[in-house]
Amino acid sequence: MGGAQVASVNDVTGGYWNPAALVQVKDKPQAMLMHADYFAGIAKYDYGTLAIPVQDNKRTIGFSVLRFSVDDIPNTLFLVEPDGSLNYDNIQSFSSADYAFLFSFAQQYKEVNHHKISIGANAKVIYRKVGTFAKAWGFGLDAGAMMHGDKWQLGLMAKDITTTFNAWSFKFTDREKEVLYLTQNVIPVKSTEITMPRLVLGGAYNFKIASKFNLLTEANLDFTFDGKRNTVISTNTMSIDPHLGLEASIQNMFFVRAGISNFQQTISDADTLNQKKTWIYQPSIGAGFKIKNFSVDYAFTNLANQNNPLYTHVFSLKLDIVRKKEN
């Protein structure tokens, strides 16, 4: 759905999209796994999450793990021998991976004019590792809120509200330092990476066309405050990036989805003079089905290239964990 989920999410994935949505996981825990390949499998994105309702379904706790990595990167530091010859046996591989651990909490707040309101928060730990050369630790907080009517939902997600800091440390052997020095590369000692706050505002509406057929639509506005970006609305202090999505469902068992996001203005590939600008975007489509406590979803998208799109396949599995009935 083009990433438009902050208002309509209603399952265990709320820890990622909007933690306030986790209160909709009721009666039994939910678990989910997702895998995506980027750039023909060069990069991999894996996601796992668990949500457990507590205190008479008024509160929910959750835990999520994310990993985004590029594996088997050739390390060519020692490819060239001192005599100038190439020794391919010296090439070793390493991985560059980012990990995120999210601890979520959601609370059913109260009803205002028969509209349900919930709030939630994430505490997240970030770990990043590049081979044996570098690693970083970071910490951040998210907060979210949701309001539900009969057919509409509103959602608000504040990401990295405290500003997330990642402190990097580096470790090189004397031999690695020597090669870096001789090849005129900077040898890093330490650094800090900052993720600025981001605000996502969303609204969704469910058109109940027939007794067994629903059409859910959602629009999100992604606000960033770290300077001018290449987005639909861009100023020196704030940029706004829209996300649009829809989902058609039959008997809440079969689903077809589509979305559009990542609007950017760029030089047209067809313009040899590099003067004509055009808008590009990232479309996505998907489908899924649900059988009792088990759901399978598939999404297909590209990364907004004009003439050479880079396609990505995303597979997700979700399970409602059934508790044993008491005698």
C-alpha positions as CSV (number, residue, x, y, z in Angstrom):
1,M,0.0,0.0,0.0
2,G,2.9,2.4,-0.7
3,G,3.7,2.5,3.0
4,A,0.4,4.1,3.9
5,Q,-0.4,2.2,7.1
6,V,-0.1,4.6,10.1
7,A,-4.0,4.8,10.4
8,S,-5.3,1.5,9.1
9,V,-2.8,-1.0,10.6
10,N,-4.6,-3.4,13.0
11,D,-2.3,-6.3,13.7
12,V,1.1,-7.3,15.1
13,T,2.9,-5.0,12.6
14,G,1.8,-2.0,14.6
15,G,5.1,-2.1,16.4
16,Y,6.6,-0.9,13.1
17,W,3.9,1.3,11.6
18,N,2.2,2.7,14.7
19,P,2.5,1.1,18.2
20,A,-0.9,2.5,19.2
21,A,-2.4,-0.1,16.8
22,L,-1.2,-3.0,18.9
23,V,-4.3,-2.8,21.2
24,Q,-6.2,-4.3,18.3
25,V,-4.4,-7.6,18.9
26,K,-6.9,-9.1,21.3
27,D,-7.6,-12.4,23.0
28,K,-4.5,-14.2,21.6
29,P,-0.9,-13.4,20.7
30,Q,0.1,-12.7,17.1
31,A,3.5,-13.4,15.4
32,M,4.8,-12.4,12.0
33,L,7.8,-13.0,9.7
34,M,8.7,-11.0,6.6
35,H,11.5,-11.4,4.1
36,A,12.5,-9.1,1.1
37,D,15.3,-9.2,-1.4
38,Y,16.6,-6.0,-2.9
39,F,18.8,-5.5,-6.0
40,A,18.4,-9.1,-7.2
41,G,19.2,-10.5,-3.8
42,I,22.3,-8.4,-3.1
43,A,20.6,-6.8,0.0
44,K,18.2,-8.7,2.3
45,Y,15.6,-7.3,4.7
46,D,14.2,-9.6,7.4
47,Y,11.6,-8.7,10.0
48,G,10.0,-10.7,12.9
49,T,7.5,-9.5,15.5
50,L,5.4,-10.7,18.4
51,A,2.5,-9.0,20.1
52,I,0.8,-10.2,23.4
53,P,-2.4,-8.8,24.7
54,V,-2.6,-8.3,28.5
55,Q,-4.9,-6.9,31.2
56,D,-8.3,-7.7,29.7
57,N,-7.3,-6.7,26.1
58,K,-6.7,-3.1,27.2
59,R,-3.0,-3.3,26.9
60,T,-0.6,-5.0,24.5
61,I,3.2,-5.5,24.7
62,G,5.3,-6.3,21.6
63,F,8.8,-7.1,20.5
64,S,10.2,-6.7,17.0
65,V,13.5,-7.5,15.3
66,L,14.7,-6.1,12.0
67,R,17.8,-6.9,10.0
68,F,18.9,-5.2,6.7
69,S,22.1,-6.4,5.3
70,V,24.4,-6.7,2.4
71,D,26.4,-10.0,2.7
72,D,29.4,-11.4,1.0
73,I,31.1,-8.1,0.2
74,P,34.6,-8.7,-1.2
75,N,37.4,-7.2,1.0
76,T,40.1,-6.2,-1.5
77,L,42.4,-4.5,1.0
78,F,45.1,-7.2,0.5
79,L,44.4,-7.9,-3.2
80,V,47.6,-6.2,-4.3
81,E,50.9,-7.7,-3.1
82,P,53.9,-5.6,-2.2
83,D,55.4,-6.4,-5.6
84,G,52.3,-5.1,-7.4
85,S,50.9,-8.5,-8.4
86,L,47.3,-9.4,-7.8
87,N,46.6,-12.3,-5.4
88,Y,42.9,-13.2,-5.5
89,D,43.4,-15.7,-2.7
90,N,43.7,-12.7,-0.4
91,I,40.1,-11.6,-1.0
92,Q,37.8,-12.4,1.9
93,S,34.2,-11.4,2.3
94,F,32.3,-9.6,5.1
95,S,28.8,-8.3,5.8
96,S,27.4,-4.9,6.5
97,A,24.2,-5.2,8.6
98,D,21.8,-3.0,10.5
99,Y,19.8,-4.5,13.4
100,A,16.9,-2.9,15.2
101,F,15.2,-4.2,18.4
102,L,11.8,-2.6,19.2
103,F,10.1,-3.0,22.6
104,S,6.5,-1.8,22.2
105,F,3.7,-0.9,24.5
106,A,0.1,0.1,23.7
107,Q,-2.8,1.2,25.9
108,Q,-6.5,1.6,25.1
109,Y,-7.0,5.1,26.3
110,K,-10.7,6.0,26.4
111,E,-13.7,6.7,24.2
112,V,-14.6,10.3,23.1
113,N,-18.1,10.5,21.5
114,H,-18.0,6.8,20.9
115,H,-14.7,7.0,19.1
116,K,-12.0,4.7,20.4
117,I,-8.6,6.2,21.2
118,S,-5.3,4.3,21.8
119,I,-1.8,5.4,22.4
120,G,1.5,3.5,22.2
121,A,5.3,3.9,22.3
122,N,8.5,2.1,21.1
123,A,11.8,1.9,22.8
124,K,14.4,0.8,20.2
125,V,18.0,-0.3,20.3
126,I,20.0,0.0,17.1
127,Y,23.1,-2.1,16.3
128,R,25.1,-1.7,13.2
129,K,28.1,-3.8,12.2
130,V,30.5,-3.6,9.2
131,G,32.7,-6.7,9.2
132,T,35.3,-6.6,11.9
133,F,36.1,-2.9,11.1
134,A,33.2,-1.0,12.6
135,K,30.2,-1.2,14.9
136,A,27.7,1.3,16.3
137,W,25.1,1.3,19.1
138,G,22.1,3.7,19.2
139,F,18.9,4.3,21.1
140,G,15.6,6.1,20.3
141,L,11.9,6.4,21.1
142,D,8.8,6.5,19.0
143,A,5.2,7.5,20.0
144,G,1.9,6.9,18.3
145,A,-1.8,7.6,18.6
146,M,-4.9,6.4,16.8
147,M,-8.6,7.3,16.8
148,H,-11.3,5.0,15.3
149,G,-14.8,5.8,14.0
150,D,-17.3,3.5,12.4
151,K,-15.7,3.6,8.9
152,W,-12.7,5.9,9.4
153,Q,-9.4,5.9,11.2
154,L,-6.9,8.6,12.1
155,G,-3.2,7.9,13.0
156,L,-0.3,9.8,14.2
157,M,3.3,8.5,14.4
158,A,6.2,10.4,15.8
159,K,9.5,8.6,15.0
160,D,12.8,9.2,16.8
161,I,11.2,11.9,19.0
162,T,14.3,12.1,21.1
163,T,16.6,12.1,18.1
164,T,18.3,8.8,17.7
165,F,22.1,8.8,18.1
166,N,24.3,6.0,16.8
167,A,27.9,6.1,18.2
168,W,30.4,4.4,15.9
169,S,33.7,2.8,16.9
170,F,36.3,1.4,14.6
171,K,38.9,-1.3,14.9
172,F,41.7,-2.0,12.3
173,T,44.8,-4.1,12.5
174,D,48.2,-2.6,12.0
175,R,48.4,-4.2,8.6
176,E,45.0,-2.8,7.6
177,K,46.0,0.7,8.8
178,E,49.2,0.5,6.7
179,V,47.2,-0.4,3.5
180,L,44.7,2.4,4.2
181,Y,47.5,4.9,4.7
182,L,49.4,3.9,1.6
183,T,46.2,4.1,-0.5
184,Q,45.5,7.6,0.9
185,N,42.3,6.5,2.7
186,V,41.2,8.2,5.9
187,I,41.5,6.0,9.0
188,P,38.4,6.7,11.1
189,V,38.6,6.7,14.9
190,K,35.0,7.4,16.0
191,S,31.9,9.2,14.7
192,T,28.3,9.9,15.6
193,E,25.3,9.4,13.3
194,I,22.0,11.2,14.0
195,T,18.4,10.4,13.0
196,M,16.2,13.4,13.2
197,P,12.6,13.3,14.3
198,R,9.9,12.5,11.7
199,L,6.1,12.9,11.9
200,V,3.6,10.8,9.9
201,L,0.0,11.8,9.8
202,G,-2.6,9.4,8.2
203,G,-6.2,9.0,7.5
204,A,-8.1,5.9,6.3
205,Y,-11.7,5.2,5.2
206,N,-13.4,1.9,4.7
207,F,-16.0,1.8,1.9
208,K,-18.3,-1.2,2.7
209,I,-19.5,-1.7,-0.8
210,A,-21.3,-5.0,-0.1
211,S,-21.8,-7.3,2.8
212,K,-18.7,-9.3,1.8
213,F,-16.7,-6.7,-0.1
214,N,-14.7,-3.8,1.4
215,L,-12.5,-1.2,-0.1
216,L,-10.0,0.5,2.3
217,T,-8.2,3.6,1.3
218,E,-5.5,5.5,3.1
219,A,-3.3,8.6,2.7
220,N,-0.3,9.5,4.7
221,L,1.8,12.6,4.9
222,D,5.4,12.1,6.0
223,F,6.9,15.3,7.6
224,T,10.7,15.7,8.0
225,F,12.5,18.6,9.6
226,D,16.1,18.1,8.6
227,G,16.3,20.6,5.7
228,K,15.1,20.7,2.1
229,R,14.4,17.3,0.5
230,N,13.4,16.2,-3.0
231,T,9.7,15.8,-2.1
232,V,6.4,17.1,-3.4
233,I,6.4,19.9,-0.8
234,S,9.9,21.1,0.2
235,T,11.0,24.1,2.2
236,N,14.1,25.0,4.1
237,T,12.5,24.0,7.4
238,M,10.1,21.2,6.4
239,S,9.5,18.6,3.7
240,I,6.3,16.6,3.1
241,D,6.2,13.2,1.3
242,P,2.8,11.7,0.5
243,H,1.9,8.0,0.5
244,L,-1.3,6.6,-1.0
245,G,-2.7,3.1,-0.8
246,L,-5.8,1.0,-1.1
247,E,-6.9,-2.5,-0.2
248,A,-9.8,-4.5,-1.7
249,S,-11.0,-7.5,0.4
250,I,-13.5,-10.3,0.0
251,Q,-15.0,-11.8,3.2
252,N,-11.9,-10.6,5.0
253,M,-10.1,-13.6,3.5
254,F,-8.8,-12.5,0.1
255,F,-6.9,-9.2,-0.4
256,V,-5.6,-7.2,-3.3
257,R,-3.5,-4.1,-2.6
258,A,-1.9,-1.2,-4.5
259,G,0.1,1.9,-3.5
260,I,2.2,4.7,-4.6
261,S,5.0,6.6,-2.8
262,N,8.4,8.2,-3.0
263,F,7.6,11.0,-5.4
264,Q,10.8,12.7,-6.6
265,Q,11.7,15.2,-9.3
266,T,14.6,14.2,-11.4
267,I,16.3,14.8,-14.8
268,S,14.5,12.9,-17.6
269,D,16.4,9.9,-18.9
270,A,15.2,10.8,-22.4
271,D,16.7,14.3,-22.3
272,T,20.2,14.2,-23.6
273,L,20.8,17.9,-22.6
274,N,20.0,17.2,-18.9
275,Q,17.5,20.1,-18.7
276,K,14.1,18.6,-18.7
277,K,12.8,17.5,-15.3
278,T,10.2,14.8,-14.6
279,W,8.4,13.3,-11.6
280,I,9.1,9.7,-10.7
281,Y,7.5,7.6,-8.1
282,Q,7.5,4.1,-6.6
283,P,4.4,2.0,-7.3
284,S,3.6,-1.2,-5.5
285,I,1.0,-4.0,-5.8
286,G,0.3,-7.0,-3.7
287,A,-2.1,-9.8,-2.7
288,G,-2.8,-12.0,0.3
289,F,-5.1,-14.5,1.8
290,K,-6.1,-15.5,5.3
291,I,-7.2,-19.0,6.4
292,K,-8.3,-19.3,10.0
293,N,-5.2,-18.2,12.1
294,F,-2.7,-18.1,9.2
295,S,-2.1,-15.3,6.7
296,V,0.2,-15.0,3.7
297,D,1.0,-11.8,1.9
298,Y,3.0,-10.9,-1.1
299,A,4.1,-7.4,-2.4
300,F,5.9,-6.4,-5.6
301,T,7.5,-3.0,-6.1
302,N,10.5,-1.2,-7.7
303,L,12.9,1.5,-6.5
304,A,11.6,4.3,-8.8
305,N,14.1,4.0,-11.7
306,Q,12.7,5.4,-14.9
307,N,14.1,3.0,-17.6
308,N,15.8,0.3,-15.5
309,P,13.5,-0.5,-12.6
310,L,14.9,-2.5,-9.7
311,Y,12.2,-4.9,-8.7
312,T,11.7,-6.2,-5.2
313,H,9.6,-9.1,-3.9
314,V,8.3,-9.0,-0.3
315,F,6.9,-12.1,1.4
316,S,5.1,-12.1,4.8
317,L,3.7,-14.8,7.1
318,K,1.4,-14.0,10.0
319,L,0.1,-16.4,12.7
320,D,-2.5,-15.9,15.5
321,I,-1.3,-18.0,18.4
322,V,-4.3,-19.9,19.8
323,R,-4.4,-20.4,23.5
324,K,-5.7,-23.6,25.0
325,K,-9.2,-23.3,26.4
326,E,-9.6,-23.8,30.1
327,N,-11.9,-26.7,31.2
